[in-house]
Amino acid sequence: MIQITKIFHFEMAHAINNYSGACKNIHGHSYELHVTINSTIDEDEYIPAPGFVIDFKELKQLINSSIIQKLDHSLILSRAFISDNNISELKFQENLVVWDIEPSVENLLVFIRKTLSIKLPATLKLFKLKLYETRDSYAEWFETNNIMV
């Protein structure tokens, strides 16, 4: 199986509602996203010219337009957080994104996976996502149907 990975960076703020630690407050992270895809093309054959599963420039454009531009420099809060903290004045911030769920790193991965799964061309399959919230903490998702035993 041929896989390719492209790495992206973005800045984003969030808060986790009903959390007892410091993450209950609005704060930001410098995220690093690893997107790994594979081809549905027969891997026993050479890839026809130009020889790419996908051009890295095309993949970059796809991820930037569907994910990075939506998350970079945004503040993501849950409706519950806004309601519980009585902060309706934030609704007028142009970078505020309101979700029905908590914007944890795990839920960010679900959002990214769902978004990319419908955006990728039919010849490509999303295989793995790794999202670093800090330099040494990350969440990971991978397609279990593609694992060779």
N, C-alpha and C positions, 0 to 999 in steps of 0.2 A: 504494500500500500504506500503510495506516495502522498506525503503530507507537506504542506507549506505553512509557515507561521509568520505573521506580521505583528509587530509590537507597536502599541499606541500609548500616548500619554494624554491625560486630561486632569484638570483641576475641578473639584466639585465640593460643595458643602452640603451637609445634611444634619439631622438630629434623629435620635431613636426615641420614640415615645415610650413612656413607662419603663425606662431603663434606669437602674439605680446608680450607674457609674457616670463618668464624665461625658459619655456619648449622648446623654440626655439633653445636652446643650448643643446649640447650633455650632458646628465646627467644620473645618475643611480638611481635605486630603489631596495629595498628589497621587492620582491613580495611575497604574500601569496595566494595560490590557494586552494579553497575548491571545491572538485569534489563530487557531489552527484549523485548516480545512483540508479535505482530501478530494480526490477526483473519483467520479463514478465510471471513468474510462477504464478499459481493460489494462491492468498494470503489467501484463506480460508483453505488451506492445510498446514501442517507442511512441512518444507523443508527437503528432504531426507538427510541422512548422507553425509557429516559431518555437515549439518545444516546451511550452509552459502549461502547467495546470491552469494557472491564471497569471496574467502579468501582475507583478506586485503593485504597479501603479494603479491598475484597475481595482485591485483589492483595497488599496489605500483609499481610493475615491469612494468606493462603496461603504466602507466602515466609517469614514469621516462624515459622509452625508447622512447615513442612517443612525449612527450612534454618537460619535464624538461631538458633532455640532449640537446635538440635543442635550448632552450632559456637561460639556466643558463650560466652566464658569457659571454653572447653575446652582441653585439652592433647591434641594429636593426635600420636601416635608410631607408627612402623611396628613390626611384630613384629620385624623385623631389627634395628632400633635398640635395642629393649628387650633382645633376646638378645645382641647384640654388646657392649652396654654393661653387661650384668649388673645391671640395675636393677629387679629383680622387685618391690621394695617399692613402686614406683609403681602397681602393679596395684590397689592398694587406694584410690587417689584416685578420688573419685566423678566428677571432671570429666575423667578420662583416657578417651580414645577410641583404640582400637588398630585400625590399618588394615593390610592386607596389602601396601600400596604406600606409597611415601614421600609425606608430606603437603606436597608442593610446591604453589605457587600454580596450576600447570598441572593437577595432579591434583585439587586442590580444585574447579577449574572442571569437570572431568569428573564429579566427584561431584554438583555442583550441577546440571549439565545432565541427568544421568541421573535425579536425583530429581525435578526439575521437569517433565521430559518426561512422566512418568506421572501427575503431580498436576494438570496444567492441564486445564481443561475442553476438550471436543472442538472448541469454537468458537475456541480460541486456540492459537497456535503460538509456541514459544520461538524467538526470532530471534537474540538476541545477549546475551552475558554479558561483562562486563568486571569483573575483580577486581583492585583495587589492593591490593598488599601493603604498599607504602609510598606516600608522597605522590606520588612520581614514577616508580614502577615497577608495571606491571600486566601481566596476561595477559588475552587476549581470545579468545572463541570466538564464531563466528557461523555461522548456517545458510547454507550455500552454495547450497542449492536455491532460496532465495528471492531471490538476487541478480539484479537486472535488468541485462542487458548492453547 
